[in-house]
Amino acid sequence: MIKRCGSNAILLLLLFFHLTSFAQHENQQSEGVTAKIKVVQKDKFATVYATVLNETKTYQDNLSYSILNLKQTQSGNLSKNVQSGLFALDPEENKILSSSTVNLESNSSLKVFLYIKRDSMTIAKDTLTITNKTYEPQQKTANTVSSDPVLTGLILDNAITKLGRDFSEKLQGVYRINEVKFPFNTIINEKPLFGGRNSEIEVIADNKRIFVFNAQPNEEYLDHMAQHVFKLLNKYHKQREFYKLRTKKF
């Protein structure tokens, strides 16, 4: 079970709890912004905090975050939880963006991926693997989302409206019908257009823009867009595999 809380007052709690990072990080930063996943463990519960630090003395805006929690049980069942939002940073500000509490059963693990973007460009990221096996680091090199075979083929939904969520669900349906799992993750971003009545939906794969369109409150239109996006993703996948094979030959 995952519970959410979104108050920056949680920073105070970190002064009273022992912070245990029983995992391995892969951290990347640029433009003076650092993403950091922090964990507070108490009994079988792990509270995961998505934090960001502005290491510059300038105001940073037009920022967004996405944090993905992937929990795997001993039986191999995989569940996911995605949180995202927009934010800005004051000079040298350290901010908690979100938090969630996860119940780690015996022999279960949690993989967490945090991405910080300015506009559509990733400027900072952090990854973390948590295991309840004596709360020790997992002995493997941390990988990015796109390179872990267990974590590929996902649709990460950053929609902000019902239209965006409907499109994401329709695309999920096309995936299931075609029984396809691409070796990369697909990100659905959405931003409001001028006037606020419509929005723009952007489809990203491997940090590349695959397609962008304006959402419309029409079921047939969204069905058509889901089919069209799937065809584009499939085309991108084939081109991707072709270039990989060609590179290996040379």
C-alpha positions as CSV (number, residue, x, y, z in Angstrom):
1,M,0.0,0.0,0.0
2,I,1.3,3.4,-0.8
3,K,0.2,6.5,1.1
4,R,0.9,10.1,0.0
5,C,1.6,13.3,1.8
6,G,2.7,16.5,0.2
7,S,3.8,19.0,2.9
8,N,7.2,20.5,3.0
9,A,6.9,20.3,6.8
10,I,8.1,16.8,6.4
11,L,11.6,18.3,6.3
12,L,11.3,18.7,10.1
13,L,10.7,15.0,10.5
14,L,14.0,14.1,9.0
15,L,15.6,15.7,12.1
16,F,13.9,13.1,14.3
17,F,14.2,9.9,12.2
18,H,17.3,8.0,11.2
19,L,17.8,8.3,7.5
20,T,18.7,4.9,6.0
21,S,19.6,4.7,2.4
22,F,19.8,0.9,2.1
23,A,20.2,1.2,-1.6
24,Q,22.5,2.3,-4.4
25,H,22.1,5.7,-6.1
26,E,22.7,6.9,-9.6
27,N,22.7,10.6,-9.5
28,Q,23.0,13.1,-12.3
29,Q,22.8,16.9,-12.3
30,S,23.2,19.9,-14.5
31,E,22.3,23.6,-14.5
32,G,23.0,23.7,-10.7
33,V,20.0,21.6,-9.9
34,T,20.5,18.3,-8.0
35,A,17.8,15.6,-7.7
36,K,18.0,13.4,-4.6
37,I,15.8,10.5,-3.3
38,K,15.9,10.1,0.4
39,V,14.5,7.3,2.5
40,V,13.3,7.0,6.1
41,Q,12.8,3.4,7.3
42,K,10.7,2.4,10.2
43,D,9.9,-1.3,10.8
44,K,8.6,-2.7,7.5
45,F,7.6,0.8,6.1
46,A,9.9,2.9,4.0
47,T,9.0,6.6,3.4
48,V,10.5,7.9,0.1
49,Y,11.1,11.6,-0.3
50,A,11.7,13.2,-3.7
51,T,13.9,16.2,-3.0
52,V,15.7,18.8,-5.2
53,L,18.4,21.3,-4.4
54,N,19.1,24.6,-6.2
55,E,22.9,25.0,-5.8
56,T,22.9,28.4,-7.5
57,K,22.1,31.8,-6.3
58,T,19.6,32.5,-9.0
59,Y,15.8,31.8,-9.1
60,Q,15.0,28.6,-11.1
61,D,11.6,28.3,-12.8
62,N,9.8,26.3,-15.6
63,L,10.7,23.1,-13.7
64,S,8.8,19.9,-13.4
65,Y,9.3,16.6,-11.7
66,S,8.3,12.9,-12.2
67,I,8.9,10.2,-9.6
68,L,8.2,6.6,-10.4
69,N,7.9,3.9,-7.6
70,L,8.1,0.3,-8.9
71,K,7.5,-2.3,-6.2
72,Q,8.2,-6.0,-6.8
73,T,7.0,-8.7,-4.4
74,Q,8.7,-12.0,-3.7
75,S,6.2,-13.7,-6.1
76,G,7.3,-11.3,-8.9
77,N,4.2,-9.1,-9.0
78,L,5.0,-5.5,-10.1
79,S,3.0,-2.4,-9.1
80,K,3.8,1.2,-9.9
81,N,3.0,4.6,-8.6
82,V,3.7,7.8,-10.5
83,Q,3.7,11.4,-9.1
84,S,4.5,14.5,-11.0
85,G,4.1,18.3,-10.8
86,L,5.4,21.7,-11.6
87,F,7.6,23.8,-9.3
88,A,10.2,26.6,-9.0
89,L,13.2,27.0,-6.7
90,D,14.5,30.0,-4.8
91,P,18.2,30.6,-4.7
92,E,20.0,27.7,-2.7
93,E,16.6,26.2,-1.8
94,N,16.3,22.6,-0.8
95,K,12.7,21.4,-1.4
96,I,10.7,18.2,-0.8
97,L,8.6,17.7,-3.9
98,S,6.6,14.6,-2.8
99,S,6.6,11.7,-0.4
100,S,5.1,8.3,-0.3
101,T,5.1,5.4,2.3
102,V,5.5,1.9,1.1
103,N,5.0,-1.4,3.0
104,L,7.9,-3.6,2.1
105,E,6.9,-7.2,2.7
106,S,9.5,-10.0,3.1
107,N,11.8,-10.3,0.1
108,S,10.2,-7.4,-1.7
109,S,12.1,-4.5,-3.3
110,L,11.3,-1.0,-4.5
111,K,13.0,0.8,-7.3
112,V,12.5,4.6,-7.4
113,F,13.3,6.9,-10.3
114,L,13.3,10.7,-10.0
115,Y,13.5,13.1,-13.0
116,I,13.8,16.9,-13.0
117,K,13.0,18.7,-16.2
118,R,13.1,22.2,-17.5
119,D,10.5,22.4,-20.3
120,S,11.0,18.9,-21.9
121,M,14.7,18.5,-21.2
122,T,15.9,16.4,-18.3
123,I,18.4,18.4,-16.2
124,A,18.8,16.1,-13.1
125,K,17.9,12.6,-12.1
126,D,18.4,10.1,-9.3
127,T,17.6,6.4,-9.0
128,L,17.4,4.2,-5.9
129,T,16.8,0.5,-5.2
130,I,15.5,-0.4,-1.8
131,T,15.3,-3.9,-0.4
132,N,14.1,-5.1,3.0
133,K,16.7,-7.9,3.1
134,T,18.5,-6.8,6.3
135,Y,18.3,-3.3,4.8
136,E,21.5,-3.7,2.9
137,P,22.5,-2.2,-0.5
138,Q,21.5,-4.4,-3.4
139,Q,24.8,-5.6,-5.0
140,K,24.2,-4.4,-8.6
141,T,25.0,-1.4,-10.6
142,A,22.1,1.0,-10.7
143,N,20.6,1.5,-14.1
144,T,18.4,4.1,-15.7
145,V,14.8,3.3,-16.4
146,S,15.4,2.8,-20.1
147,S,18.2,0.2,-19.6
148,D,16.6,-2.1,-17.0
149,P,14.9,-5.1,-18.7
150,V,12.4,-5.4,-15.9
151,L,11.4,-1.8,-16.1
152,T,10.9,-1.2,-19.8
153,G,7.7,-1.2,-21.8
154,L,5.9,1.1,-19.4
155,I,3.7,4.1,-20.1
156,L,4.5,6.9,-17.6
157,D,1.6,9.2,-17.3
158,N,2.2,12.9,-16.6
159,A,-1.2,13.9,-17.7
160,I,-2.9,16.8,-15.9
161,T,-6.4,16.6,-17.2
162,K,-9.0,13.9,-17.8
163,L,-8.4,14.1,-21.5
164,G,-4.7,13.4,-21.0
165,R,-5.5,10.5,-18.7
166,D,-8.1,9.1,-21.2
167,F,-5.5,9.2,-24.0
168,S,-2.9,7.4,-21.8
169,E,-5.5,4.7,-20.9
170,K,-6.4,4.2,-24.6
171,L,-2.7,3.9,-25.5
172,Q,-2.3,1.3,-22.7
173,G,-5.2,-0.5,-24.3
174,V,-3.5,-0.5,-27.7
175,Y,-0.4,-2.0,-26.1
176,R,-2.4,-4.8,-24.6
177,I,-4.4,-5.6,-27.8
178,N,-1.1,-5.9,-29.7
179,E,0.6,-7.7,-26.9
180,V,3.7,-5.5,-27.4
181,K,6.3,-4.5,-24.8
182,F,8.8,-2.1,-26.3
183,P,12.4,-2.1,-24.9
184,F,11.9,1.5,-23.7
185,N,9.5,3.5,-21.7
186,T,7.0,6.0,-23.1
187,I,6.3,9.2,-21.3
188,I,3.0,11.1,-21.8
189,N,3.5,14.8,-21.0
190,E,0.6,17.3,-21.0
191,K,0.5,21.1,-20.7
192,P,-2.5,23.5,-20.9
193,L,-2.9,25.7,-24.0
194,F,-3.8,29.4,-24.0
195,G,-7.3,29.8,-22.6
196,G,-7.2,26.6,-20.5
197,R,-9.9,24.7,-22.4
198,N,-7.6,22.4,-24.4
199,S,-4.2,21.0,-23.8
200,E,-1.1,19.8,-25.7
201,I,-0.1,16.1,-25.3
202,E,3.5,15.2,-26.0
203,V,4.8,11.6,-26.4
204,I,8.4,10.9,-25.5
205,A,10.6,7.8,-25.9
206,D,14.3,7.7,-25.0
207,N,14.1,11.4,-24.4
208,K,13.1,11.9,-28.0
209,R,9.8,13.6,-29.0
210,I,7.8,11.0,-31.0
211,F,4.6,13.0,-31.5
212,V,2.7,16.0,-30.2
213,F,-0.9,16.9,-30.7
214,N,-3.7,19.0,-29.2
215,A,-6.2,17.0,-27.2
216,Q,-9.9,17.2,-28.1
217,P,-12.9,16.0,-26.0
218,N,-13.8,13.4,-28.6
219,E,-13.6,9.6,-28.0
220,E,-13.1,8.8,-31.7
221,Y,-10.3,11.4,-32.0
222,L,-8.5,10.0,-28.9
223,D,-8.9,6.5,-30.2
224,H,-7.4,7.5,-33.5
225,M,-4.5,9.4,-31.8
226,A,-3.7,6.3,-29.6
227,Q,-3.6,4.1,-32.7
228,H,-1.4,6.7,-34.6
229,V,1.0,7.1,-31.7
230,F,1.4,3.3,-31.3
231,K,2.3,3.1,-35.0
232,L,4.9,5.8,-34.6
233,L,6.3,4.1,-31.5
234,N,6.5,0.8,-33.4
235,K,8.2,2.5,-36.3
236,Y,10.7,4.1,-33.9
237,H,11.3,0.7,-32.2
238,K,12.1,-0.9,-35.6
239,Q,14.5,2.0,-36.5
240,R,16.1,1.7,-33.1
241,E,16.7,-2.0,-33.5
242,F,18.0,-1.5,-37.1
243,Y,20.6,1.1,-36.0
244,K,21.7,-1.2,-33.1
245,L,22.3,-4.1,-35.4
246,R,24.1,-1.9,-37.9
247,T,26.3,-0.5,-35.1
248,K,27.3,-4.0,-33.9
249,K,28.3,-5.0,-37.5
250,F,30.8,-2.1,-37.6
